[in-house]
């Protein structure tokens, strides 16, 4: 993995999302799995669900068996499809 992408991932894990985004914005666009996974993770952290969904979807276009992208897409689907029956029955 590119050292800058690795640093972005480490910042995200350290809950330093703003620093991660700043560093990521300095990385030239890449259309490879590593870049797209980190991009999606960053977008997910900032609750940019559509962008994150698209990034992980692109990973699956490149590698249809990528389990991390599949798992993250399932998680996003769960978040976007979530509803509470209590909200409708006060």
Secondary structure as a PSIPRED ss2 file (coil, helix, strand):
# PSIPRED VFORMAT (PSIPRED V4.0)

   1 X C   1.000  0.000  0.000
   2 X C   1.000  0.000  0.000
   3 X H   0.000  1.000  0.000
   4 X H   0.000  1.000  0.000
   5 X H   0.000  1.000  0.000
   6 X H   0.000  1.000  0.000
   7 X H   0.000  1.000  0.000
   8 X H   0.000  1.000  0.000
   9 X H   0.000  1.000  0.000
  10 X H   0.000  1.000  0.000
  11 X H   0.000  1.000  0.000
  12 X H   0.000  1.000  0.000
  13 X H   0.000  1.000  0.000
  14 X C   1.000  0.000  0.000
  15 X C   1.000  0.000  0.000
  16 X C   1.000  0.000  0.000
  17 X H   0.000  1.000  0.000
  18 X H   0.000  1.000  0.000
  19 X H   0.000  1.000  0.000
  20 X H   0.000  1.000  0.000
  21 X H   0.000  1.000  0.000
  22 X H   0.000  1.000  0.000
  23 X H   0.000  1.000  0.000
  24 X H   0.000  1.000  0.000
  25 X H   0.000  1.000  0.000
  26 X C   1.000  0.000  0.000
  27 X C   1.000  0.000  0.000
  28 X C   1.000  0.000  0.000
  29 X C   1.000  0.000  0.000
  30 X C   1.000  0.000  0.000
  31 X C   1.000  0.000  0.000
  32 X C   1.000  0.000  0.000
  33 X H   0.000  1.000  0.000
  34 X H   0.000  1.000  0.000
  35 X H   0.000  1.000  0.000
  36 X H   0.000  1.000  0.000
  37 X H   0.000  1.000  0.000
  38 X H   0.000  1.000  0.000
  39 X H   0.000  1.000  0.000
  40 X H   0.000  1.000  0.000
  41 X H   0.000  1.000  0.000
  42 X H   0.000  1.000  0.000
  43 X H   0.000  1.000  0.000
  44 X H   0.000  1.000  0.000
  45 X H   0.000  1.000  0.000
  46 X C   1.000  0.000  0.000
  47 X C   1.000  0.000  0.000
  48 X C   1.000  0.000  0.000
  49 X H   0.000  1.000  0.000
  50 X H   0.000  1.000  0.000
  51 X H   0.000  1.000  0.000
  52 X H   0.000  1.000  0.000
  53 X H   0.000  1.000  0.000
  54 X H   0.000  1.000  0.000
  55 X H   0.000  1.000  0.000
  56 X H   0.000  1.000  0.000
  57 X H   0.000  1.000  0.000
  58 X H   0.000  1.000  0.000
  59 X H   0.000  1.000  0.000
  60 X H   0.000  1.000  0.000
  61 X H   0.000  1.000  0.000
  62 X H   0.000  1.000  0.000
  63 X C   1.000  0.000  0.000
  64 X C   1.000  0.000  0.000
  65 X C   1.000  0.000  0.000
  66 X C   1.000  0.000  0.000
  67 X H   0.000  1.000  0.000
  68 X H   0.000  1.000  0.000
  69 X H   0.000  1.000  0.000
  70 X H   0.000  1.000  0.000
  71 X H   0.000  1.000  0.000
  72 X H   0.000  1.000  0.000
  73 X H   0.000  1.000  0.000
  74 X H   0.000  1.000  0.000
  75 X H   0.000  1.000  0.000
  76 X H   0.000  1.000  0.000
  77 X H   0.000  1.000  0.000
  78 X H   0.000  1.000  0.000
  79 X H   0.000  1.000  0.000
  80 X H   0.000  1.000  0.000
  81 X C   1.000  0.000  0.000
  82 X C   1.000  0.000  0.000
  83 X C   1.000  0.000  0.000
  84 X C   1.000  0.000  0.000
  85 X H   0.000  1.000  0.000
  86 X H   0.000  1.000  0.000
  87 X H   0.000  1.000  0.000
  88 X H   0.000  1.000  0.000
  89 X C   1.000  0.000  0.000
  90 X C   1.000  0.000  0.000
